[in-house]
């Protein structure tokens, strides 16, 4: 992979191999390991419950929409963390 000065400035002191490993980790499919699908479901269920609570108690507004988008984003990131780094 070719380096670029902007990336090097953003990640000073990080060896090229470490950056490459992180990129491969982020952009590679991670098949579920035993127990992970259940964790994904638990995270999604908790996200849905929280989003429903927000929808029930907050007035319809741009802020509510952004809050629900944030819950959605959080669920995706949490499940990505489980997929990429374990979690069982």
C-alpha beads as a LAMMPS data file, in Angstrom:
LAMMPS data file: protein, C-alpha beads

88 atoms
87 bonds

1 atom types
1 bond types

-500.0 500.0 xlo xhi
-500.0 500.0 ylo yhi
-500.0 500.0 zlo zhi

Masses

1 110.0

Atoms # bond

1 1 1 0.000 0.000 0.000
2 1 1 1.238 3.472 -0.785
3 1 1 1.503 5.935 2.073
4 1 1 0.335 9.494 1.932
5 1 1 1.575 12.440 3.928
6 1 1 -1.879 13.351 5.260
7 1 1 -2.423 9.878 6.625
8 1 1 1.072 9.859 8.120
9 1 1 0.350 13.198 9.841
10 1 1 -2.952 11.865 11.191
11 1 1 -1.275 8.779 12.665
12 1 1 2.214 9.852 13.731
13 1 1 4.403 7.195 15.249
14 1 1 2.296 4.305 13.983
15 1 1 4.260 1.793 11.967
16 1 1 3.032 1.159 8.438
17 1 1 2.327 -2.511 9.205
18 1 1 0.119 -1.575 12.139
19 1 1 -1.924 0.793 9.982
20 1 1 -2.294 -1.831 7.266
21 1 1 -3.427 -4.401 9.839
22 1 1 -6.051 -1.969 11.187
23 1 1 -7.381 -1.293 7.669
24 1 1 -7.551 -5.000 6.873
25 1 1 -9.348 -5.561 10.186
26 1 1 -11.887 -2.837 9.382
27 1 1 -12.582 -3.790 5.782
28 1 1 -12.618 -7.578 5.955
29 1 1 -15.672 -9.759 6.472
30 1 1 -15.744 -11.370 9.902
31 1 1 -17.972 -14.469 9.914
32 1 1 -19.800 -14.841 13.225
33 1 1 -18.082 -16.943 15.846
34 1 1 -20.094 -19.152 18.214
35 1 1 -22.138 -16.996 20.566
36 1 1 -21.762 -13.784 18.570
37 1 1 -25.150 -13.879 16.781
38 1 1 -26.831 -13.893 20.190
39 1 1 -24.796 -10.839 21.214
40 1 1 -25.763 -9.044 17.985
41 1 1 -29.422 -9.733 18.755
42 1 1 -29.076 -8.481 22.334
43 1 1 -27.466 -5.240 21.125
44 1 1 -30.130 -4.754 18.445
45 1 1 -32.953 -5.466 20.915
46 1 1 -31.561 -2.950 23.398
47 1 1 -31.198 -0.387 20.601
48 1 1 -34.769 -0.962 19.452
49 1 1 -36.061 -0.650 23.003
50 1 1 -34.216 2.652 23.492
51 1 1 -35.319 3.986 20.091
52 1 1 -38.947 3.104 20.938
53 1 1 -38.610 4.890 24.288
54 1 1 -37.303 7.998 22.528
55 1 1 -40.086 7.804 19.971
56 1 1 -42.719 7.489 22.707
57 1 1 -41.531 10.332 24.935
58 1 1 -39.843 12.862 22.657
59 1 1 -41.772 15.179 20.383
60 1 1 -41.407 14.549 16.676
61 1 1 -38.546 16.781 15.611
62 1 1 -35.233 16.944 13.844
63 1 1 -33.569 16.261 17.199
64 1 1 -35.607 13.082 17.689
65 1 1 -34.688 11.924 14.216
66 1 1 -30.997 12.562 14.916
67 1 1 -31.247 10.792 18.279
68 1 1 -32.755 7.707 16.636
69 1 1 -30.085 7.858 13.914
70 1 1 -27.480 7.940 16.691
71 1 1 -28.954 4.846 18.325
72 1 1 -28.872 3.092 14.945
73 1 1 -25.250 4.113 14.454
74 1 1 -24.342 2.989 17.965
75 1 1 -25.897 -0.443 17.409
76 1 1 -23.936 -0.851 14.166
77 1 1 -20.668 0.167 15.825
78 1 1 -21.258 -2.108 18.815
79 1 1 -21.939 -5.054 16.533
80 1 1 -18.853 -4.189 14.464
81 1 1 -16.792 -4.230 17.677
82 1 1 -18.114 -7.702 18.490
83 1 1 -17.438 -8.924 14.943
84 1 1 -13.943 -7.481 14.717
85 1 1 -12.632 -8.048 18.228
86 1 1 -14.577 -10.938 19.716
87 1 1 -17.040 -10.250 22.461
88 1 1 -17.827 -13.710 23.699

Bonds

1 1 1 2
2 1 2 3
3 1 3 4
4 1 4 5
5 1 5 6
6 1 6 7
7 1 7 8
8 1 8 9
9 1 9 10
10 1 10 11
11 1 11 12
12 1 12 13
13 1 13 14
14 1 14 15
15 1 15 16
16 1 16 17
17 1 17 18
18 1 18 19
19 1 19 20
20 1 20 21
21 1 21 22
22 1 22 23
23 1 23 24
24 1 24 25
25 1 25 26
26 1 26 27
27 1 27 28
28 1 28 29
29 1 29 30
30 1 30 31
31 1 31 32
32 1 32 33
33 1 33 34
34 1 34 35
35 1 35 36
36 1 36 37
37 1 37 38
38 1 38 39
39 1 39 40
40 1 40 41
41 1 41 42
42 1 42 43
43 1 43 44
44 1 44 45
45 1 45 46
46 1 46 47
47 1 47 48
48 1 48 49
49 1 49 50
50 1 50 51
51 1 51 52
52 1 52 53
53 1 53 54
54 1 54 55
55 1 55 56
56 1 56 57
57 1 57 58
58 1 58 59
59 1 59 60
60 1 60 61
61 1 61 62
62 1 62 63
63 1 63 64
64 1 64 65
65 1 65 66
66 1 66 67
67 1 67 68
68 1 68 69
69 1 69 70
70 1 70 71
71 1 71 72
72 1 72 73
73 1 73 74
74 1 74 75
75 1 75 76
76 1 76 77
77 1 77 78
78 1 78 79
79 1 79 80
80 1 80 81
81 1 81 82
82 1 82 83
83 1 83 84
84 1 84 85
85 1 85 86
86 1 86 87
87 1 87 88
